[in-house]
Amino acid sequence: MPPTILHQFWAFIEDTQTTTLLNLDDATLVGWLIGQFQRRTVLNTEETQNLNTYISGRLPLIRELAEERSPA
């Protein structure tokens, strides 16, 4: 995956509401993230598949970051 896409993805995660990242189940969250990210960035089929795999492997990190940003 190109570094520019990864950078854009993590910036997108930082901009995403924590409630969304914490309240959706895994499959729904992956689908939602890909759909929303594709609205901002044009991805080809291979990049979309790679992003799906990438997100799936990093859901615990995504949720942990969201928990850290979440108000107590």
C-alpha positions in Angstrom: 0.0 0.0 0.0 1.4 3.4 -0.9 2.6 5.5 2.0 0.4 8.4 0.8 -2.8 6.3 1.2 -1.7 5.1 4.6 -1.0 8.6 5.7 -4.4 9.7 4.4 -6.1 6.8 6.1 -4.7 7.5 9.5 -5.6 11.2 9.2 -9.1 10.0 8.3 -9.2 7.8 11.4 -8.2 10.8 13.6 -11.0 12.8 12.1 -13.6 10.1 12.6 -15.9 10.4 15.6 -14.8 8.0 18.4 -18.4 6.8 19.0 -18.4 5.4 15.4 -15.1 3.7 15.8 -16.1 2.2 19.2 -19.7 1.2 18.6 -19.8 -0.6 15.3 -19.1 -4.3 15.2 -15.9 -5.4 13.3 -17.4 -6.2 9.9 -19.6 -3.2 9.8 -16.7 -0.9 10.9 -14.4 -2.2 8.2 -17.1 -1.7 5.5 -18.0 1.7 6.8 -14.4 2.9 7.0 -13.7 1.7 3.4 -16.8 3.4 2.1 -16.2 6.7 3.8 -12.5 6.7 2.9 -13.3 6.0 -0.7 -15.4 9.2 -0.7 -12.2 11.1 0.0 -9.7 9.1 -1.9 -9.9 7.4 -5.3 -8.8 3.7 -4.9 -8.6 1.0 -7.5 -9.8 -2.5 -6.8 -6.4 -3.8 -5.6 -5.9 -0.8 -3.2 -9.4 -1.3 -1.9 -8.7 -5.0 -1.2 -5.4 -4.2 0.4 -7.0 -1.5 2.6 -9.7 -4.0 3.7 -7.0 -6.4 4.8 -5.0 -3.6 6.4 -8.0 -2.3 8.4 -9.0 -5.7 9.5 -5.6 -6.4 11.0 -5.5 -3.0 12.8 -9.0 -2.8 14.3 -7.6 -3.3 17.8 -5.3 -0.3 17.3 -8.0 1.8 15.7 -10.3 1.1 18.7 -7.5 1.7 21.2 -6.7 5.1 19.6 -10.4 6.0 19.7 -10.7 5.0 23.3 -7.7 7.3 24.1 -9.5 10.2 22.4 -12.9 9.4 23.9 -14.0 11.7 26.8 -13.9 9.9 30.1 
